[in-house]
Amino acid sequence: MPDELDVEAAREFGRELTKPDSGYRNIPNYGDFEGFIALENNQQTKLALRRHHWGQHYPPTIAKFGRQLDDIGVIVMSEVLRQSGIPESCWAQASGGYSSGGGTAFLNFVHYDTTHPNQGLRPHTDYGFVTILDVMAPGLQIQVGGEFIDVAVKPGFLAIHFGEALNFITRYSGRQVGAVVHRVLSQKSEDPVRHGIVYFANPDLDGELWQFDPTGEVQGSSSVANLFAELEQQLTA
């Protein structure tokens, strides 16, 4: 974890959101994905905002924290694309601009409501490129070889995994990236409230993704809206 990343301030902000009188719980919803949201059939409750709303609703220290995660996301994304063999001149087009500082991102602060005896968070893959997580407590698991294994809590480290959009754009590259299936175990009422900070590196929702091979030839494309709609259909089928 970079020394300049003020993760303690971000964690404290996340803890404040569990207080019923926190003003941040009254941030308006922007569509289905932004605002203070409780997920159905899961214990997770979150404050989720896209990058262009950070300055409007988050404190300056938290907006800065999000921009620092942007920088980490671009570094990770660029290295993955480098190892995939896709020519660097194609990265921006392939990623809908994210690799060059565009696209969009979500910075979410989550906690788990143990008054509901549901799964903490059901098994799923993320739709975007890169997910960066501050794992503060046990419970997160990833699927490896058909079995779920625990993600270790390691102070000073961030967890990073990859999503469906990255899987899509590397499909014809020299090294396709798999989207990680993960879940959060059900949290018990006697346990401390589980908090988390999650950053999602995403393409613009109204943008386009392109598939290149190692020679730089286009092999396919999809609008982000169509790709995400297909993924949603598979998830709910």
FIKOLZA-1660 file (N, C-alpha, C; in steps of 0.1 Angstrom, whole numbers, plus 5000, padded with zeros to 4 digits):
% residues 237
   i   px   py   pz ch aa at
   1 5008 4988 5000  A  M  N
   1 5000 5000 5000  A  M CA
   1 5009 5012 5000  A  M  C
   2 5007 5022 4991  A  P  N
   2 5015 5034 4990  A  P CA
   2 5015 5042 5004  A  P  C
   3 5026 5047 5008  A  D  N
   3 5027 5055 5021  A  D CA
   3 5018 5067 5021  A  D  C
   4 5016 5073 5009  A  E  N
   4 5008 5085 5008  A  E CA
   4 4993 5083 5008  A  E  C
   5 4989 5071 5008  A  L  N
   5 4975 5067 5008  A  L CA
   5 4969 5068 5022  A  L  C
   6 4961 5077 5025  A  D  N
   6 4955 5079 5038  A  D CA
   6 4944 5070 5041  A  D  C
   7 4947 5057 5042  A  V  N
   7 4936 5047 5043  A  V CA
   7 4929 5048 5057  A  V  C
   8 4936 5052 5067  A  E  N
   8 4929 5054 5080  A  E CA
   8 4918 5064 5080  A  E  C
   9 4920 5075 5073  A  A  N
   9 4910 5085 5072  A  A CA
   9 4898 5080 5064  A  A  C
  10 4901 5072 5054  A  A  N
  10 4890 5066 5046  A  A CA
  10 4882 5055 5054  A  A  C
  11 4889 5048 5062  A  R  N
  11 4883 5038 5071  A  R CA
  11 4874 5045 5081  A  R  C
  12 4879 5056 5087  A  E  N
  12 4871 5063 5097  A  E CA
  12 4858 5069 5090  A  E  C
  13 4859 5074 5078  A  F  N
  13 4848 5079 5071  A  F CA
  13 4838 5067 5069  A  F  C
  14 4842 5055 5065  A  G  N
  14 4833 5044 5063  A  G CA
  14 4826 5040 5076  A  G  C
  15 4833 5041 5088  A  R  N
  15 4827 5037 5100  A  R CA
  15 4816 5047 5104  A  R  C
  16 4818 5060 5101  A  E  N
  16 4809 5070 5104  A  E CA
  16 4795 5068 5097  A  E  C
  17 4796 5061 5086  A  L  N
  17 4783 5059 5078  A  L CA
  17 4774 5049 5085  A  L  C
  18 4779 5042 5094  A  T  N
  18 4769 5033 5101  A  T CA
  18 4761 5040 5112  A  T  C
  19 4764 5052 5115  A  K  N
  19 4756 5060 5124  A  K CA
  19 4743 5065 5118  A  K  C
  20 4732 5062 5124  A  P  N
  20 4719 5066 5118  A  P CA
  20 4718 5081 5114  A  P  C
  21 4725 5090 5122  A  D  N
  21 4724 5104 5120  A  D CA
  21 4734 5109 5110  A  D  C
  22 4742 5101 5104  A  S  N
  22 4752 5105 5094  A  S CA
  22 4745 5112 5082  A  S  C
  23 4749 5124 5079  A  G  N
  23 4744 5132 5068  A  G CA
  23 4747 5125 5055  A  G  C
  24 4757 5117 5054  A  Y  N
  24 4761 5111 5042  A  Y CA
  24 4751 5100 5038  A  Y  C
  25 4743 5095 5047  A  R  N
  25 4733 5086 5044  A  R CA
  25 4721 5092 5036  A  R  C
  26 4721 5105 5035  A  N  N
  26 4711 5112 5028  A  N CA
  26 4715 5117 5014  A  N  C
  27 4727 5113 5010  A  I  N
  27 4731 5116 4996  A  I CA
  27 4721 5110 4986  A  I  C
  28 4716 5118 4976  A  P  N
  28 4706 5113 4967  A  P CA
  28 4711 5101 4959  A  P  C
  29 4702 5093 4955  A  N  N
  29 4705 5082 4945  A  N CA
  29 4705 5088 4931  A  N  C
  30 4715 5084 4924  A  Y  N
  30 4717 5087 4910  A  Y CA
  30 4714 5073 4902  A  Y  C
  31 4702 5071 4898  A  G  N
  31 4699 5058 4891  A  G CA
  31 4700 5047 4902  A  G  C
  32 4703 5035 4897  A  D  N
  32 4702 5023 4905  A  D CA
  32 4716 5020 4912  A  D  C
  33 4726 5027 4908  A  F  N
  33 4739 5023 4913  A  F CA
  33 4747 5032 4922  A  F  C
  34 4741 5044 4924  A  E  N
  34 4748 5054 4932  A  E CA
  34 4739 5059 4943  A  E  C
  35 4745 5062 4954  A  G  N
  35 4738 5067 4966  A  G CA
  35 4739 5057 4978  A  G  C
  36 4731 5059 4988  A  F  N
  36 4732 5050 5000  A  F CA
  36 4722 5038 4997  A  F  C
  37 4728 5026 4995  A  I  N
  37 4720 5015 4989  A  I CA
  37 4721 5003 4998  A  I  C
  38 4710 4996 5001  A  A  N
  38 4710 4983 5007  A  A CA
  38 4707 4972 4997  A  A  C
  39 4715 4963 4995  A  L  N
  39 4713 4952 4985  A  L CA
  39 4703 4942 4990  A  L  C
  40 4694 4938 4980  A  E  N
  40 4684 4928 4983  A  E CA
  40 4691 4914 4985  A  E  C
  41 4686 4906 4994  A  N  N
  41 4691 4892 4997  A  N CA
  41 4706 4891 5000  A  N  C
  42 4712 4902 5004  A  N  N
  42 4725 4903 5009  A  N CA
  42 4726 4912 5021  A  N  C
  43 4736 4910 5029  A  Q  N
  43 4738 4918 5041  A  Q CA
  43 4744 4932 5038  A  Q  C
  44 4749 4934 5026  A  Q  N
  44 4757 4945 5023  A  Q CA
  44 4749 4958 5021  A  Q  C
  45 4753 4969 5028  A  T  N
  45 4748 4982 5026  A  T CA
  45 4760 4991 5022  A  T  C
  46 4758 5000 5013  A  K  N
  46 4769 5008 5008  A  K CA
  46 4766 5022 5005  A  K  C
  47 4776 5031 5005  A  L  N
  47 4775 5044 4999  A  L CA
  47 4784 5043 4987  A  L  C
  48 4778 5044 4975  A  A  N
  48 4785 5042 4962  A  A CA
  48 4784 5055 4954  A  A  C
  49 4795 5060 4949  A  L  N
  49 4795 5072 4940  A  L CA
  49 4805 5070 4929  A  L  C
  50 4801 5075 4917  A  R  N
  50 4810 5075 4906  A  R CA
  50 4819 5087 4907  A  R  C
  51 4830 5087 4900  A  R  N
  51 4841 5097 4901  A  R CA
  51 4836 5111 4900  A  R  C
  52 4827 5113 4890  A  H  N
  52 4823 5127 4888  A  H CA
  52 4814 5133 4899  A  H  C
  53 4810 5124 4909  A  H  N
  53 4802 5129 4921  A  H CA
  53 4811 5130 4933  A  H  C
  54 4823 5125 4933  A  W  N
  54 4832 5125 4945  A  W CA
  54 4833 5139 4950  A  W  C
  55 4837 5149 4942  A  G  N
  55 4840 5163 4947  A  G CA
  55 4827 5169 4952  A  G  C
  56 4816 5165 4947  A  Q  N
  56 4803 5171 4951  A  Q CA
  56 4798 5166 4965  A  Q  C
  57 4801 5153 4968  A  H  N
  57 4795 5147 4980  A  H CA
  57 4805 5142 4990  A  H  C
  58 4817 5138 4986  A  Y  N
  58 4827 5133 4995  A  Y CA
  58 4835 5144 5001  A  Y  C
  59 4840 5143 5013  A  P  N
  59 4849 5153 5019  A  P CA
  59 4862 5153 5010  A  P  C
  60 4869 5165 5010  A  P  N
  60 4881 5166 5001  A  P CA
  60 4891 5154 5003  A  P  C
  61 4893 5150 5016  A  T  N
  61 4903 5139 5018  A  T CA
  61 4899 5126 5012  A  T  C
  62 4886 5124 5011  A  I  N
  62 4881 5111 5005  A  I CA
  62 4881 5112 4990  A  I  C
  63 4877 5124 4985  A  A  N
  63 4878 5126 4970  A  A CA
  63 4893 5124 4966  A  A  C
  64 4903 5129 4974  A  K  N
  64 4917 5127 4970  A  K CA
  64 4920 5113 4971  A  K  C
  65 4915 5106 4981  A  F  N
  65 4918 5091 4983  A  F CA
  65 4913 5084 4970  A  F  C
  66 4901 5087 4965  A  G  N
  66 4896 5081 4953  A  G CA
  66 4905 5084 4941  A  G  C
  67 4910 5096 4940  A  R  N
  67 4919 5099 4928  A  R CA
  67 4932 5091 4930  A  R  C
  68 4937 5089 4942  A  Q  N
  68 4949 5081 4943  A  Q CA
  68 4947 5067 4939  A  Q  C
  69 4935 5062 4942  A  L  N
  69 4931 5048 4938  A  L CA
  69 4930 5048 4922  A  L  C
  70 4925 5059 4916  A  D  N
  70 4925 5060 4902  A  D CA
  70 4940 5058 4896  A  D  C
  71 4949 5064 4903  A  D  N
  71 4963 5062 4898  A  D CA
  71 4968 5048 4899  A  D  C
  72 4964 5041 4910  A  I  N
  72 4968 5027 4912  A  I CA
  72 4961 5019 4901  A  I  C
  73 4948 5022 4899  A  G  N
  73 4941 5014 4889  A  G CA
  73 4947 5015 4875  A  G  C
  74 4951 5027 4871  A  V  N
  74 4957 5029 4858  A  V CA
  74 4970 5021 4857  A  V  C
  75 4978 5021 4868  A  I  N
  75 4991 5014 4868  A  I CA
  75 4988 4999 4867  A  I  C
  76 4979 4994 4874  A  V  N
  76 4975 4979 4873  A  V CA
  76 4970 4976 4860  A  V  C
  77 4961 4984 4855  A  M  N
  77 4955 4981 4842  A  M CA
  77 4966 4981 4831  A  M  C
  78 4975 4991 4831  A  S  N
  78 4985 4992 4821  A  S CA
  78 4994 4980 4821  A  S  C
  79 4998 4975 4833  A  E  N
  79 5007 4963 4834  A  E CA
  79 5000 4951 4829  A  E  C
  80 4987 4949 4832  A  V  N
  80 4979 4938 4827  A  V CA
  80 4979 4938 4812  A  V  C
  81 4976 4950 4806  A  L  N
  81 4975 4951 4792  A  L CA
  81 4989 4948 4785  A  L  C
  82 4999 4953 4792  A  R  N
  82 5013 4950 4787  A  R CA
  82 5016 4935 4786  A  R  C
  83 5012 4928 4797  A  Q  N
  83 5015 4914 4798  A  Q CA
  83 5005 4906 4788  A  Q  C
  84 4994 4912 4785  A  S  N
  84 4985 4905 4775  A  S CA
  84 4990 4905 4761  A  S  C
  85 5000 4914 4758  A  G  N
  85 5005 4915 4745  A  G CA
  85 4998 4924 4736  A  G  C
  86 4988 4931 4740  A  I  N
  86 4981 4941 4732  A  I CA
  86 4990 4953 4730  A  I  C
  87 4992 4958 4718  A  P  N
  87 5001 4969 4716  A  P CA
  87 4996 4981 4724  A  P  C
  88 5006 4989 4730  A  E  N
  88 5002 5000 4738  A  E CA
  88 4994 5011 4731  A  E  C
  89 4996 5012 4718  A  S  N
  89 4989 5022 4710  A  S CA
  89 4974 5018 4710  A  S  C
  90 4970 5006 4714  A  C  N
  90 4956 5002 4713  A  C CA
  90 4949 5002 4727  A  C  C
  91 4957 5005 4738  A  W  N
  91 4952 5004 4751  A  W CA
  91 4940 5013 4754  A  W  C
  92 4941 5026 4750  A  A  N
  92 4931 5035 4753  A  A CA
  92 4918 5032 4746  A  A  C
  93 4919 5028 4734  A  Q  N
  93 4906 5024 4726  A  Q CA
  93 4901 5011 4732  A  Q  C
  94 4909 5001 4735  A  A  N
  94 4904 4989 4741  A  A CA
  94 4897 4991 4754  A  A  C
  95 4902 5000 4762  A  S  N
  95 4897 5001 4776  A  S CA
  95 4886 5012 4777  A  S  C
  96 4882 5018 4766  A  G  N
  96 4872 5029 4766  A  G CA
  96 4878 5041 4773  A  G  C
  97 4891 5042 4772  A  G  N
  97 4898 5054 4778  A  G CA
  97 4903 5053 4792  A  G  C
  98 4900 5042 4799  A  Y  N
  98 4904 5041 4813  A  Y CA
  98 4919 5041 4815  A  Y  C
  99 4926 5034 4806  A  S  N
  99 4940 5032 4808  A  S CA
  99 4948 5045 4806  A  S  C
 100 4941 5055 4800  A  S  N
 100 4948 5068 4798  A  S CA
 100 4941 5079 4808  A  S  C
 101 4935 5074 4818  A  G  N
 101 4929 5084 4828  A  G CA
 101 4914 5087 4826  A  G  C
 102 4908 5081 4816  A  G  N
 102 4894 5084 4813  A  G CA
 102 4885 5073 4820  A  G  C
 103 4875 5069 4812  A  G  N
 103 4866 5059 4818  A  G CA
 103 4859 5065 4830  A  G  C
 104 4855 5056 4839  A  T  N
 104 4849 5060 4851  A  T CA
 104 4853 5051 4863  A  T  C
 105 4849 5054 4875  A  A  N
 105 4853 5046 4886  A  A CA
 105 4843 5048 4897  A  A  C
 106 4840 5038 4905  A  F  N
 106 4832 5039 4917  A  F CA
 106 4841 5038 4929  A  F  C
 107 4838 5047 4939  A  L  N
 107 4845 5045 4953  A  L CA
 107 4833 5043 4962  A  L  C
 108 4833 5030 4968  A  N  N
 108 4822 5026 4976  A  N CA
 108 4827 5023 4990  A  N  C
 109 4819 5026 5000  A  F  N
 109 4821 5023 5014  A  F CA
 109 4810 5014 5019  A  F  C
 110 4814 5002 5023  A  V  N
 110 4804 4991 5025  A  V CA
 110 4804 4987 5040  A  V  C
 111 4793 4982 5045  A  H  N
 111 4793 4975 5058  A  H CA
 111 4781 4965 5057  A  H  C
 112 4781 4956 5066  A  Y  N
 112 4772 4944 5066  A  Y CA
 112 4762 4945 5077  A  Y  C
 113 4749 4944 5074  A  D  N
 113 4738 4945 5083  A  D CA
 113 4735 4931 5088  A  D  C
 114 4739 4929 5101  A  T  N
 114 4737 4915 5106  A  T CA
 114 4723 4913 5112  A  T  C
 115 4714 4923 5110  A  T  N
 115 4700 4920 5114  A  T CA
 115 4693 4911 5104  A  T  C
 116 4699 4910 5092  A  H  N
 116 4693 4901 5082  A  H CA
 116 4702 4889 5080  A  H  C
 117 4696 4877 5082  A  P  N
 117 4704 4864 5081  A  P CA
 117 4707 4860 5067  A  P  C
 118 4711 4869 5059  A  N  N
 118 4714 4865 5045  A  N CA
 118 4729 4863 5043  A  N  C
 119 4732 4858 5030  A  Q  N
 119 4746 4858 5026  A  Q CA
 119 4752 4872 5027  A  Q  C
 120 4764 4873 5032  A  G  N
 120 4771 4886 5033  A  G CA
 120 4770 4892 5019  A  G  C
 121 4775 4886 5009  A  L  N
 121 4774 4890 4995  A  L CA
 121 4775 4877 4986  A  L  C
 122 4765 4876 4978  A  R  N
 122 4764 4863 4970  A  R CA
 122 4776 4862 4960  A  R  C
 123 4779 4849 4957  A  P  N
 123 4790 4847 4947  A  P CA
 123 4787 4855 4934  A  P  C
 124 4797 4862 4929  A  H  N
 124 4795 4869 4916  A  H CA
 124 4809 4873 4911  A  H  C
 125 4809 4878 4899  A  T  N
 125 4821 4885 4893  A  T CA
 125 4817 4900 4892  A  T  C
 126 4827 4908 4892  A  D  N
 126 4825 4922 4889  A  D CA
 126 4825 4925 4874  A  D  C
 127 4818 4936 4871  A  Y  N
 127 4816 4938 4856  A  Y CA
 127 4827 4946 4850  A  Y  C
 128 4835 4953 4858  A  G  N
 128 4845 4963 4853  A  G CA
 128 4858 4957 4850  A  G  C
 129 4869 4965 4851  A  F  N
 129 4882 4961 4847  A  F CA
 129 4889 4956 4860  A  F  C
 130 4892 4965 4869  A  V  N
 130 4900 4962 4881  A  V CA
 130 4892 4966 4893  A  V  C
 131 4892 4957 4904  A  T  N
 131 4886 4961 4917  A  T CA
 131 4898 4961 4927  A  T  C
 132 4898 4972 4935  A  I  N
 132 4908 4974 4945  A  I CA
 132 4900 4974 4958  A  I  C
 133 4905 4965 4968  A  L  N
 133 4897 4964 4980  A  L CA
 133 4907 4966 4992  A  L  C
 134 4902 4973 5002  A  D  N
 134 4909 4974 5015  A  D CA
 134 4902 4963 5024  A  D  C
 135 4908 4952 5026  A  V  N
 135 4902 4941 5033  A  V CA
 135 4906 4942 5048  A  V  C
 136 4897 4946 5056  A  M  N
 136 4899 4949 5070  A  M CA
 136 4895 4937 5079  A  M  C
 137 4888 4928 5075  A  A  N
 137 4883 4917 5083  A  A CA
 137 4881 4904 5075  A  A  C
 138 4881 4893 5081  A  P  N
 138 4879 4880 5074  A  P CA
 138 4865 4880 5068  A  P  C
 139 4863 4871 5059  A  G  N
 139 4850 4869 5053  A  G CA
 139 4850 4869 5038  A  G  C
 140 4859 4876 5031  A  L  N
 140 4860 4876 5017  A  L CA
 140 4867 4863 5012  A  L  C
 141 4860 4857 5002  A  Q  N
 141 4866 4845 4996  A  Q CA
 141 4866 4846 4981  A  Q  C
 142 4875 4840 4975  A  I  N
 142 4876 4839 4960  A  I CA
 142 4875 4824 4956  A  I  C
 143 4870 4822 4944  A  Q  N
 143 4869 4808 4939  A  Q CA
 143 4881 4804 4931  A  Q  C
 144 4888 4793 4935  A  V  N
 144 4900 4788 4929  A  V CA
 144 4898 4773 4927  A  V  C
 145 4898 4769 4914  A  G  N
 145 4896 4754 4911  A  G CA
 145 4883 4749 4916  A  G  C
 146 4873 4757 4915  A  G  N
 146 4859 4753 4919  A  G CA
 146 4856 4754 4934  A  G  C
 147 4866 4758 4942  A  E  N
 147 4864 4759 4957  A  E CA
 147 4867 4773 4961  A  E  C
 148 4859 4777 4972  A  F  N
 148 4862 4791 4977  A  F CA
 148 4872 4790 4988  A  F  C
 149 4882 4799 4987  A  I  N
 149 4892 4800 4997  A  I CA
 149 4892 4814 5003  A  I  C
 150 4897 4815 5015  A  D  N
 150 4897 4828 5022  A  D CA
 150 4908 4838 5016  A  D  C
 151 4905 4850 5015  A  V  N
 151 4914 4861 5012  A  V CA
 151 4920 4866 5026  A  V  C
 152 4933 4865 5027  A  A  N
 152 4939 4868 5040  A  A CA
 152 4938 4883 5043  A  A  C
 153 4937 4886 5055  A  V  N
 153 4937 4900 5060  A  V CA
 153 4952 4904 5062  A  V  C
 154 4958 4912 5054  A  K  N
 154 4972 4916 5055  A  K CA
 154 4974 4931 5057  A  K  C
 155 4976 4936 5069  A  P  N
 155 4978 4950 5071  A  P CA
 155 4989 4956 5062  A  P  C
 156 4985 4967 5056  A  G  N
 156 4995 4974 5047  A  G CA
 156 4994 4970 5033  A  G  C
 157 4984 4961 5030  A  F  N
 157 4982 4956 5016  A  F CA
 157 4968 4958 5011  A  F  C
 158 4966 4960 4998  A  L  N
 158 4953 4961 4992  A  L CA
 158 4951 4948 4984  A  L  C
 159 4939 4944 4983  A  A  N
 159 4936 4932 4975  A  A CA
 159 4931 4937 4961  A  A  C
 160 4935 4931 4950  A  I  N
 160 4932 4935 4937  A  I CA
 160 4927 4922 4929  A  I  C
 161 4915 4924 4923  A  H  N
 161 4911 4913 4914  A  H CA
 161 4905 4919 4901  A  H  C
 162 4902 4911 4891  A  F  N
 162 4899 4915 4878  A  F CA
 162 4884 4911 4875  A  F  C
 163 4878 4919 4866  A  G  N
 163 4864 4918 4862  A  G CA
 163 4862 4914 4848  A  G  C
 164 4849 4914 4845  A  E  N
 164 4844 4909 4832  A  E CA
 164 4848 4918 4820  A  E  C
 165 4849 4931 4822  A  A  N
 165 4853 4939 4811  A  A CA
 165 4868 4937 4807  A  A  C
 166 4876 4934 4817  A  L  N
 166 4890 4931 4814  A  L CA
 166 4891 4917 4807  A  L  C
 167 4883 4908 4811  A  N  N
 167 4882 4895 4805  A  N CA
 167 4878 4896 4790  A  N  C
 168 4869 4905 4787  A  F  N
 168 4863 4907 4774  A  F CA
 168 4874 4913 4765  A  F  C
 169 4881 4924 4769  A  I  N
 169 4890 4931 4760  A  I CA
 169 4903 4923 4758  A  I  C
 170 4906 4913 4766  A  T  N
 170 4918 4905 4765  A  T CA
 170 4916 4891 4758  A  T  C
 171 4903 4889 4754  A  R  N
 171 4899 4876 4749  A  R CA
 171 4908 4871 4737  A  R  C
 172 4913 4880 4728  A  Y  N
 172 4921 4876 4717  A  Y CA
 172 4935 4880 4718  A  Y  C
 173 4939 4884 4730  A  S  N
 173 4953 4887 4733  A  S CA
 173 4961 4875 4735  A  S  C
 174 4974 4877 4738  A  G  N
 174 4983 4866 4741  A  G CA
 174 4981 4860 4755  A  G  C
 175 4973 4867 4764  A  R  N
 175 4971 4863 4777  A  R CA
 175 4958 4868 4783  A  R  C
 176 4947 4860 4781  A  Q  N
 176 4934 4864 4785  A  Q CA
 176 4933 4865 4800  A  Q  C
 177 4927 4875 4805  A  V  N
 177 4925 4876 4820  A  V CA
 177 4911 4871 4824  A  V  C
 178 4911 4863 4835  A  G  N
 178 4899 4857 4840  A  G CA
 178 4892 4866 4850  A  G  C
 179 4879 4867 4850  A  A  N
 179 4872 4874 4860  A  A CA
 179 4871 4866 4873  A  A  C
 180 4873 4872 4884  A  V  N
 180 4874 4864 4897  A  V CA
 180 4860 4863 4903  A  V  C
 181 4856 4850 4905  A  V  N
 181 4843 4848 4913  A  V CA
 181 4846 4850 4928  A  V  C
 182 4838 4858 4935  A  H  N
 182 4841 4860 4949  A  H CA
 182 4828 4862 4957  A  H  C
 183 4829 4861 4970  A  R  N
 183 4817 4862 4978  A  R CA
 183 4822 4867 4992  A  R  C
 184 4812 4872 5000  A  V  N
 184 4815 4875 5014  A  V CA
 184 4806 4866 5023  A  V  C
 185 4812 4859 5032  A  L  N
 185 4804 4850 5041  A  L CA
 185 4794 4858 5049  A  L  C
 186 4783 4851 5053  A  S  N
 186 4773 4858 5062  A  S CA
 186 4780 4862 5075  A  S  C
 187 4777 4874 5079  A  Q  N
 187 4783 4880 5091  A  Q CA
 187 4773 4878 5103  A  Q  C
 188 4778 4874 5114  A  K  N
 188 4769 4871 5126  A  K CA
 188 4768 4884 5135  A  K  C
 189 4756 4884 5142  A  S  N
 189 4754 4896 5150  A  S CA
 189 4764 4898 5161  A  S  C
 190 4770 4887 5166  A  E  N
 190 4780 4888 5177  A  E CA
 190 4793 4893 5172  A  E  C
 191 4795 4893 5158  A  D  N
 191 4808 4897 5153  A  D CA
 191 4808 4912 5152  A  D  C
 192 4820 4918 5152  A  P  N
 192 4821 4933 5149  A  P CA
 192 4816 4936 5136  A  P  C
 193 4810 4948 5134  A  V  N
 193 4805 4952 5121  A  V CA
 193 4816 4951 5111  A  V  C
 194 4814 4944 5100  A  R  N
 194 4824 4943 5089  A  R CA
 194 4823 4955 5080  A  R  C
 195 4834 4962 5078  A  H  N
 195 4835 4973 5069  A  H CA
 195 4844 4970 5057  A  H  C
 196 4843 4977 5047  A  G  N
 196 4852 4976 5035  A  G CA
 196 4852 4988 5027  A  G  C
 197 4863 4990 5020  A  I  N
 197 4864 5001 5010  A  I CA
 197 4866 4994 4997  A  I  C
 198 4858 4997 4986  A  V  N
 198 4860 4991 4973  A  V CA
 198 4860 5001 4962  A  V  C
 199 4870 5000 4954  A  Y  N
 199 4872 5009 4942  A  Y CA
 199 4870 5000 4930  A  Y  C
 200 4861 5005 4921  A  F  N
 200 4859 4998 4908  A  F CA
 200 4864 5006 4897  A  F  C
 201 4873 5001 4889  A  A  N
 201 4878 5008 4877  A  A CA
 201 4869 5003 4865  A  A  C
 202 4861 5012 4859  A  N  N
 202 4851 5008 4849  A  N CA
 202 4853 5016 4836  A  N  C
 203 4848 5010 4825  A  P  N
 203 4846 5019 4813  A  P CA
 203 4834 5028 4815  A  P  C
 204 4834 5039 4807  A  D  N
 204 4822 5047 4807  A  D CA
 204 4810 5038 4803  A  D  C
 205 4799 5040 4811  A  L  N
 205 4787 5032 4808  A  L CA
 205 4781 5034 4795  A  L  C
 206 4784 5045 4788  A  D  N
 206 4778 5048 4775  A  D CA
 206 4789 5046 4764  A  D  C
 207 4800 5039 4768  A  G  N
 207 4812 5038 4759  A  G CA
 207 4812 5025 4751  A  G  C
 208 4824 5023 4745  A  E  N
 208 4826 5011 4737  A  E CA
 208 4839 5004 4741  A  E  C
 209 4839 4991 4741  A  L  N
 209 4851 4983 4744  A  L CA
 209 4855 4976 4731  A  L  C
 210 4868 4975 4729  A  W  N
 210 4874 4968 4717  A  W CA
 210 4883 4957 4720  A  W  C
 211 4883 4947 4712  A  Q  N
 211 4892 4935 4714  A  Q CA
 211 4902 4935 4703  A  Q  C
 212 4915 4935 4708  A  F  N
 212 4926 4935 4698  A  F CA
 212 4935 4922 4701  A  F  C
 213 4941 4917 4690  A  D  N
 213 4950 4907 4691  A  D CA
 213 4964 4912 4693  A  D  C
 214 4975 4904 4695  A  P  N
 214 4988 4910 4697  A  P CA
 214 4994 4917 4685  A  P  C
 215 4988 4916 4674  A  T  N
 215 4993 4924 4662  A  T CA
 215 4986 4937 4661  A  T  C
 216 4976 4940 4670  A  G  N
 216 4969 4953 4669  A  G CA
 216 4957 4952 4660  A  G  C
 217 4954 4940 4655  A  E  N
 217 4942 4939 4647  A  E CA
 217 4929 4938 4656  A  E  C
 218 4918 4945 4651  A  V  N
 218 4906 4944 4658  A  V CA
 218 4899 4931 4656  A  V  C
 219 4895 4924 4667  A  Q  N
 219 4888 4911 4666  A  Q CA
 219 4874 4912 4670  A  Q  C
 220 4870 4923 4676  A  G  N
 220 4856 4924 4681  A  G CA
 220 4854 4936 4689  A  G  C
 221 4841 4939 4692  A  S  N
 221 4838 4951 4701  A  S CA
 221 4824 4949 4706  A  S  C
 222 4821 4957 4716  A  S  N
 222 4808 4957 4722  A  S CA
 222 4806 4971 4729  A  S  C
 223 4794 4976 4728  A  S  N
 223 4790 4987 4737  A  S CA
 223 4791 4982 4751  A  S  C
 224 4795 4991 4760  A  V  N
 224 4795 4987 4775  A  V CA
 224 4781 4984 4779  A  V  C
 225 4771 4991 4775  A  A  N
 225 4757 4988 4779  A  A CA
 225 4753 4974 4775  A  A  C
 226 4756 4970 4763  A  N  N
 226 4752 4956 4758  A  N CA
 226 4760 4946 4766  A  N  C
 227 4773 4948 4768  A  L  N
 227 4781 4938 4776  A  L CA
 227 4775 4936 4790  A  L  C
 228 4773 4947 4797  A  F  N
 228 4768 4947 4810  A  F CA
 228 4754 4941 4811  A  F  C
 229 4746 4944 4801  A  A  N
 229 4732 4938 4800  A  A CA
 229 4733 4923 4799  A  A  C
 230 4742 4918 4791  A  E  N
 230 4744 4903 4789  A  E CA
 230 4749 4897 4802  A  E  C
 231 4758 4904 4809  A  L  N
 231 4763 4898 4822  A  L CA
 231 4752 4898 4832  A  L  C
 232 4744 4908 4832  A  E  N
 232 4732 4909 4842  A  E CA
 232 4723 4898 4839  A  E  C
 233 4720 4895 4826  A  Q  N
 233 4711 4884 4822  A  Q CA
 233 4716 4871 4827  A  Q  C
 234 4729 4869 4825  A  Q  N
 234 4735 4856 4830  A  Q CA
 234 4735 4855 4845  A  Q  C
 235 4737 4866 4852  A  L  N
 235 4737 4866 4866  A  L CA
 235 4723 4862 4872  A  L  C
 236 4712 4867 4865  A  T  N
 236 4699 4865 4871  A  T CA
 236 4691 4853 4864  A  T  C
 237 4698 4846 4855  A  A  N
 237 4692 4835 4848  A  A CA
 237 4689 4823 4857  A  A  C
% end
